Amino acid sequence: MERFIPIVERLKREEKDILVFTHENPDGDGIGSMIALYLFLKKAGKNVTMAMKDNVPYVYNFLPNIDDIKKLPINHKFSVAILVDAAHRKRCGTDIYSDELIRIDHHVGGEFESIYDYVDDYSPSTTVVVTEILRSWDESLIDKDIATCLYTGLITDTGSFRYNNTTSKTFEIAKFLTEKGADPSYISKMIFERNKVNVLKLLQKTLSTLELYNNNEIAVLTVFREFLRETNTSEEDTEGFVNFAKSIEGVKVAVIMIQREDLKTWRVSLRGKGDVDVQEIAKSFGGGGHKDAAGCRIVGDYQEVKEKLVDRITNSLNKVKRESLTV
């Protein structure tokens, strides 16, 4: 039996301008979802624009049609704007002008914007949600370029199928996308095997800040603004750095704190190994995400912010330990 997805019928009816956009500091899932939906809508004969606040990170510059990506904000009122891979509109980092806003996502919680929102927090990536939408609409329109974008989000949000959000459904979607033309070897090489020397120098400086807490269960890395200046890099180049802290034996929660331009705001990414729900930790600071991957922004003095994070994570770890003793 075919699955009825209301957003498909809504977009089929749309005859005016459509905007597809994603969150600031975009990752592979956000960019992959955005470009894939944009390309599909163009093939379906829609008047569509894609945009985001920040530049495309270097590791994703191989994706098709990146030159079509506009910069937000856009001084134009769209008939409908589609937010992909974000729990709420403020995650795009700027204003959006549209008569209607629809959200496509896989994050837990968040704000619902429309009766046509399609959010599945059991999906391993937003590109999987987008894949289901496109297959329901017209599977024949999914070509190699679209499949490449969708597969990119799938492998980045599952850690190349290493994270615990990897299920049998993940491999079913991967099989479908490879059959549609996605090349797993090529995509993986483009994302994971093209490091620039200055990015490695940034990584070197970042790893030098490593601190361990709570009997080495918590690992914290820091990217100070001066690191970016000294290595001629940008925030986008820090993607994946937190996983080096996560890879340490015995670490249960890894944190990376990235200093923003104002020197007072910290972009925080948290990664867990299943013991603690880091989404709940991020949520307590106004952020969100998934059980094992989440983020937030905190304003304050470096030491003060770090101590707050470590205390909050320690409390969560202790709670998990107490609960395990009562089982």
C-alpha positions as CSV (number, residue, x, y, z in Angstrom):
1,M,0.0,0.0,0.0
2,E,1.4,3.4,-1.0
3,R,2.1,5.8,1.9
4,F,0.2,9.1,1.8
5,I,2.4,12.0,2.6
6,P,0.5,15.3,2.8
7,I,3.5,17.6,2.0
8,V,3.7,15.9,-1.4
9,E,0.2,16.9,-2.4
10,R,0.8,20.4,-1.0
11,L,3.9,21.0,-3.1
12,K,2.3,19.5,-6.2
13,R,-0.4,22.2,-5.9
14,E,2.1,25.0,-5.4
15,E,2.5,27.3,-8.5
16,K,4.4,30.2,-7.0
17,D,7.9,30.7,-5.6
18,I,9.3,28.0,-3.3
19,L,12.3,28.5,-1.0
20,V,14.3,25.5,0.3
21,F,16.7,26.3,3.1
22,T,18.7,24.8,5.9
23,H,20.4,25.7,9.2
24,E,23.5,27.9,9.7
25,N,26.8,26.1,10.1
26,P,25.4,23.4,7.7
27,D,26.4,19.8,7.8
28,G,26.2,17.1,5.1
29,D,22.6,16.2,6.1
30,G,21.3,19.8,5.9
31,I,23.1,20.6,2.6
32,G,22.3,17.2,1.1
33,S,18.7,17.4,1.9
34,M,18.4,21.0,0.6
35,I,20.1,20.4,-2.7
36,A,18.3,17.1,-3.3
37,L,14.9,18.7,-2.7
38,Y,15.8,21.7,-4.8
39,L,16.9,19.5,-7.8
40,F,13.8,17.3,-7.5
41,L,11.4,20.3,-7.4
42,K,13.1,21.8,-10.5
43,K,12.6,18.6,-12.3
44,A,9.0,18.6,-11.2
45,G,8.6,22.0,-12.9
46,K,8.5,24.2,-9.8
47,N,9.9,27.7,-9.4
48,V,12.4,27.0,-6.6
49,T,15.3,28.7,-4.9
50,M,17.7,27.2,-2.3
51,A,19.6,29.3,0.2
52,M,21.4,29.4,3.5
53,K,23.2,31.9,5.7
54,D,26.7,30.4,5.6
55,N,29.1,29.1,2.9
56,V,29.2,25.5,1.8
57,P,31.9,23.7,3.8
58,Y,34.9,22.7,1.7
59,V,34.2,18.9,2.2
60,Y,30.8,19.3,0.5
61,N,31.9,21.4,-2.5
62,F,31.7,18.3,-4.8
63,L,28.0,18.2,-4.5
64,P,26.0,19.2,-7.6
65,N,24.6,22.7,-8.2
66,I,26.3,24.3,-5.2
67,D,26.6,27.5,-7.3
68,D,22.8,27.7,-7.2
69,I,22.8,28.2,-3.5
70,K,21.8,31.8,-2.6
71,K,22.8,33.7,0.6
72,L,20.2,34.4,3.3
73,P,18.5,36.7,4.0
74,I,16.7,37.2,0.7
75,N,14.6,40.3,0.3
76,H,11.7,38.4,-1.3
77,K,8.5,36.9,0.1
78,F,8.1,33.3,-1.1
79,S,4.8,31.5,-1.3
80,V,6.2,28.6,0.8
81,A,9.5,28.1,2.5
82,I,10.7,24.6,3.4
83,L,13.1,24.3,6.3
84,V,15.2,21.1,6.2
85,D,17.2,19.4,9.0
86,A,16.4,21.9,11.7
87,A,14.1,21.8,14.8
88,H,13.0,25.5,14.5
89,R,13.3,28.4,12.1
90,K,15.8,30.3,14.4
91,R,18.4,27.7,13.5
92,C,18.8,29.2,10.1
93,G,20.3,32.3,11.7
94,T,18.4,35.0,9.9
95,D,15.0,36.1,8.7
96,I,12.8,34.2,6.3
97,Y,10.0,35.8,4.4
98,S,7.2,33.5,3.2
99,D,3.4,33.0,3.4
100,E,3.9,29.5,4.7
101,L,6.7,27.6,6.4
102,I,7.0,23.8,6.3
103,R,9.6,21.8,8.2
104,I,11.2,18.5,7.1
105,D,13.4,17.0,9.8
106,H,14.4,14.1,11.9
107,H,15.3,15.8,15.2
108,V,13.5,15.1,18.4
109,G,11.1,17.8,19.4
110,G,11.2,21.2,17.9
111,E,8.6,23.6,16.7
112,F,5.8,22.6,14.3
113,E,5.2,25.2,11.7
114,S,2.5,23.7,9.4
115,I,0.0,20.8,9.1
116,Y,2.3,19.7,6.3
117,D,5.4,19.4,8.4
118,Y,7.1,16.0,7.9
119,V,9.2,15.1,10.9
120,D,10.4,11.5,11.7
121,D,12.7,11.3,14.6
122,Y,13.2,7.6,14.0
123,S,14.9,8.3,10.7
124,P,18.7,8.2,10.7
125,S,19.0,11.4,8.7
126,T,16.8,14.1,7.2
127,T,17.9,12.9,3.8
128,V,16.1,9.6,4.5
129,V,12.9,11.7,5.3
130,V,13.4,13.6,2.0
131,T,14.0,10.3,0.2
132,E,10.6,9.0,1.4
133,I,8.9,12.2,0.2
134,L,10.5,12.1,-3.2
135,R,9.8,8.3,-3.7
136,S,6.2,9.0,-2.8
137,W,6.0,11.8,-5.3
138,D,7.7,10.3,-8.3
139,E,10.6,7.9,-7.9
140,S,11.5,8.1,-11.5
141,L,12.7,11.7,-11.0
142,I,15.4,10.7,-8.6
143,D,18.6,10.8,-10.6
144,K,22.3,10.3,-9.9
145,D,22.8,13.9,-8.6
146,I,19.8,13.7,-6.3
147,A,20.9,10.3,-5.0
148,T,24.4,11.6,-4.4
149,C,23.1,14.4,-2.2
150,L,20.8,12.1,-0.3
151,Y,23.5,9.5,0.3
152,T,25.9,12.3,1.6
153,G,23.5,13.1,4.4
154,L,23.0,9.5,5.1
155,I,26.6,8.6,5.7
156,T,27.5,11.8,7.5
157,D,24.6,11.6,10.0
158,T,25.2,7.9,10.7
159,G,29.0,8.3,10.9
160,S,29.5,6.0,7.9
161,F,27.0,3.6,9.4
162,R,28.9,3.5,12.8
163,Y,26.3,5.3,15.0
164,N,23.5,3.6,16.8
165,N,20.9,5.3,14.5
166,T,22.0,2.8,11.9
167,T,19.2,0.3,11.3
168,S,18.1,-2.1,8.6
169,K,16.2,0.8,7.1
170,T,19.5,2.7,6.8
171,F,20.9,0.0,4.5
172,E,17.7,-0.3,2.6
173,I,17.8,3.4,1.7
174,A,21.6,3.2,1.0
175,K,20.9,0.3,-1.4
176,F,18.1,2.3,-3.2
177,L,20.3,5.4,-3.5
178,T,23.3,3.4,-4.9
179,E,20.9,1.8,-7.4
180,K,19.9,5.4,-8.4
181,G,23.5,6.3,-9.1
182,A,25.2,7.3,-5.8
183,D,28.8,6.1,-5.7
184,P,29.7,5.3,-2.1
185,S,33.4,5.1,-2.7
186,Y,33.6,8.5,-4.5
187,I,31.4,10.3,-1.9
188,S,33.3,8.9,1.0
189,K,36.6,9.9,-0.5
190,M,35.4,13.5,-1.2
191,I,34.1,13.9,2.3
192,F,36.8,12.1,4.4
193,E,40.0,12.1,2.3
194,R,40.6,15.7,1.2
195,N,42.0,17.4,4.2
196,K,43.8,20.6,3.6
197,V,47.1,21.3,5.4
198,N,45.8,24.3,7.2
199,V,42.8,22.4,8.5
200,L,45.2,19.8,9.9
201,K,47.1,22.6,11.6
202,L,43.8,23.8,13.1
203,L,43.1,20.3,14.3
204,Q,46.6,20.2,15.9
205,K,45.9,23.4,17.8
206,T,42.4,22.1,18.8
207,L,43.7,18.8,20.1
208,S,46.2,20.6,22.2
209,T,43.3,22.0,24.3
210,L,42.0,18.5,25.2
211,E,40.9,18.2,28.8
212,L,39.4,15.2,30.5
213,Y,37.0,15.3,33.5
214,N,35.0,12.9,35.7
215,N,37.5,10.1,35.6
216,N,38.1,10.6,31.9
217,E,34.5,10.1,31.0
218,I,34.1,13.6,29.6
219,A,36.4,15.0,27.0
220,V,36.4,18.7,26.0
221,L,38.1,20.4,23.0
222,T,38.1,24.1,22.3
223,V,38.5,26.1,19.2
224,F,39.5,29.7,20.0
225,R,39.0,32.4,17.5
226,E,42.7,33.0,17.3
227,F,43.2,29.4,16.0
228,L,41.1,30.2,13.0
229,R,43.0,33.4,12.2
230,E,46.4,31.8,12.7
231,T,45.6,28.9,10.4
232,N,43.5,30.8,7.9
233,T,40.5,28.6,8.4
234,S,36.8,29.0,9.3
235,E,34.3,27.4,11.6
236,E,33.2,25.1,8.8
237,D,36.6,23.5,8.9
238,T,36.0,22.2,12.4
239,E,33.3,19.7,11.3
240,G,34.1,16.3,12.7
241,F,36.8,17.5,15.2
242,V,34.6,16.5,18.1
243,N,34.8,12.9,17.0
244,F,38.5,12.7,17.9
245,A,37.5,13.4,21.5
246,K,34.7,10.9,21.3
247,S,37.1,8.2,20.0
248,I,39.1,8.2,23.3
249,E,38.7,5.0,25.2
250,G,36.6,5.5,28.3
251,V,35.1,8.8,27.2
252,K,31.3,8.7,27.3
253,V,30.5,12.3,26.3
254,A,32.7,14.5,24.0
255,V,32.4,18.3,23.7
256,I,33.8,20.8,21.4
257,M,33.4,24.5,22.2
258,I,33.9,26.9,19.3
259,Q,34.3,30.6,20.0
260,R,32.2,32.9,17.8
261,E,33.1,36.2,16.3
262,D,31.9,38.2,19.3
263,L,34.3,36.2,21.5
264,K,31.5,35.8,24.1
265,T,29.3,33.2,22.4
266,W,30.3,29.5,22.2
267,R,28.9,27.1,19.7
268,V,28.9,23.8,21.5
269,S,28.6,20.3,19.9
270,L,28.1,17.2,22.1
271,R,28.6,13.6,21.1
272,G,27.7,10.6,23.2
273,K,28.2,6.8,23.1
274,G,24.7,5.8,24.3
275,D,25.1,6.2,28.0
276,V,23.7,9.7,28.2
277,D,21.1,11.5,26.2
278,V,23.2,14.5,25.0
279,Q,20.1,16.0,23.4
280,E,18.7,16.5,26.9
281,I,21.9,18.3,27.9
282,A,21.8,20.5,24.9
283,K,18.1,21.2,25.5
284,S,18.9,22.5,29.0
285,F,21.0,25.2,27.3
286,G,18.4,26.1,24.7
287,G,19.6,23.7,22.0
288,G,18.6,20.3,20.7
289,G,19.5,17.4,18.5
290,H,19.6,13.6,18.9
291,K,20.4,11.2,21.7
292,D,24.0,10.8,20.7
293,A,24.6,14.1,18.8
294,A,23.4,17.5,19.8
295,G,24.4,21.1,20.0
296,C,23.6,24.5,21.6
297,R,24.9,28.1,22.0
298,I,26.0,29.5,25.3
299,V,27.0,33.1,26.0
300,G,29.6,33.7,28.7
301,D,33.1,33.5,30.0
302,Y,35.1,30.5,28.7
303,Q,35.8,28.9,32.1
304,E,32.3,29.6,33.3
305,V,30.7,28.1,30.3
306,K,33.0,25.0,30.3
307,E,32.3,24.4,34.0
308,K,28.5,24.6,33.4
309,L,28.8,22.1,30.7
310,V,31.0,19.7,32.6
311,D,28.7,19.9,35.7
312,R,25.6,19.3,33.6
313,I,27.2,16.3,31.9
314,T,28.5,14.9,35.1
315,N,25.1,15.1,36.7
316,S,23.6,13.2,33.7
317,L,26.3,10.5,33.9
318,N,25.7,10.1,37.6
319,K,22.0,9.8,37.0
320,V,22.5,7.0,34.5
321,K,24.7,5.2,37.0
322,R,22.1,5.5,39.8
323,E,19.4,4.3,37.5
324,S,21.5,1.3,36.4
325,L,21.9,0.3,40.1
326,T,18.1,0.2,40.6
327,V,17.4,-2.0,37.7
